[in-house]
Amino acid sequence: MNHNGKSLQSLRSHFETHKRSKEYISHQAKVHSVAWSCGGTQLASGSIDKTVTLWSLDSDRLVKDGTYKVHTGSVDQLCWHPTKPDVLVTASGDKTIRIWDAKSGKAVHTINTKGENINICWSPNGQTIAVGNKEDLLTFVDVRTQKIKQEEQFKYEVNEISWNKENDQFFLTNGNGCVVILSWPDLKPLHTINAHPANCICIEFDPSGKYFATGSADALTSLYDVSELVCLQTFSRLDWPVRTLSFSHDGKMLASASEDLFIDIGYVPTGEKVAQVTSQAPTFTVAWHPSSYLLAYACDDKDKHERDTGGIWLYGIS
């Protein structure tokens, strides 16, 4: 499916006919992270119940492949290998990260780290995994050897982390509202952007690598030009701290979510609203499918007894 050149109007009309969300239950407690494999055939979800669930996409339905309890702590974030569709990595509060073979549903490598892990990302060339823990220590793991190749301790709160698409710079968001850009692999400071007056929580690069977006405790989402490092656009429809972001595969839309009871879908070229996805509870994680207009997300949903439902949702169904 190619949606290049889609106008705001055509995107709005698409979601007028594809506005349903469906819930899928697998976990016993809230889901902190959802992510699609690079080919878009599988979705992974990680929960504070210590489990990872793998799902297959069958047209616009999710089919559960299995739920796996390997970690002994909360699974706080997960991400897939940038080019290998069967490989993913999970970060856990149990002081490990685990590399998985999604075909077999097995964690094939365990890397022990120094603290409770909360943020993780994979370098675009697939060679390095970066993981951040609650003590603001970043650990860089060589994927080939599964050995830690370097560690970097920060004196400020480190939130989400990401490489640029060229794989020669490393970006992190911090508690002072900044985006800090370091050279890679030597991690020398290159630039600091004072992006927000409040805690800068999340960062996401668009598929082209020309832009990145940040979400902050000031409830704003900001869009930046990577080469100029200037803010091009802000999205201000949310009222609560922006905790998760995702670009659509064509870079035309940016989903952002918070404790507001909706997910905002903004049109990247102008910042205008394309659609909004109503939720019953705060949203922890959003992820656009890598080739179609389907959005996976997870919220702090409760059942009638106030217990976590442990569900994930798929939006964009006709």
HELIX and SHEET records of a PDB file:
HELIX    1   1 LEU A    8  THR A   17  1                                  10    
SHEET    1   A 4 ARG A  20  ILE A  25  0                                        
SHEET    2   A 4 GLY A 311  ILE A 317 -1                                        
SHEET    3   A 4 LEU A 295  CYS A 299 -1                                        
SHEET    4   A 4 THR A 283  TRP A 288 -1                                        
SHEET    1   B 4 VAL A  31  TRP A  36  0                                        
SHEET    2   B 4 GLN A  42  SER A  47 -1                                        
SHEET    3   B 4 THR A  51  ASP A  58 -1                                        
SHEET    4   B 4 ARG A  61  LYS A  69 -1                                        
SHEET    1   C 4 VAL A  75  TRP A  80  0                                        
SHEET    2   C 4 VAL A  87  SER A  92 -1                                        
SHEET    3   C 4 THR A  96  ASP A 101 -1                                        
SHEET    4   C 4 LYS A 106  ASN A 112 -1                                        
SHEET    1   D 4 ASN A 117  TRP A 122  0                                        
SHEET    2   D 4 THR A 128  ASN A 133 -1                                        
SHEET    3   D 4 LEU A 137  ASP A 142 -1                                        
SHEET    4   D 4 LYS A 147  GLN A 153 -1                                        
SHEET    1   E 4 VAL A 158  TRP A 163  0                                        
SHEET    2   E 4 GLN A 169  ASN A 174 -1                                        
SHEET    3   E 4 CYS A 178  SER A 183 -1                                        
SHEET    4   E 4 PRO A 189  ASN A 194 -1                                        
SHEET    1   F 4 CYS A 200  PHE A 205  0                                        
SHEET    2   F 4 TYR A 211  SER A 216 -1                                        
SHEET    3   F 4 THR A 221  ASP A 225 -1                                        
SHEET    4   F 4 CYS A 231  PHE A 235 -1                                        
SHEET    1   G 4 THR A 244  PHE A 247  0                                        
SHEET    2   G 4 MET A 253  ALA A 257 -1                                        
SHEET    3   G 4 PHE A 262  TYR A 267 -1                                        
SHEET    4   G 4 LYS A 273  THR A 278 -1                                        
END                                                                             
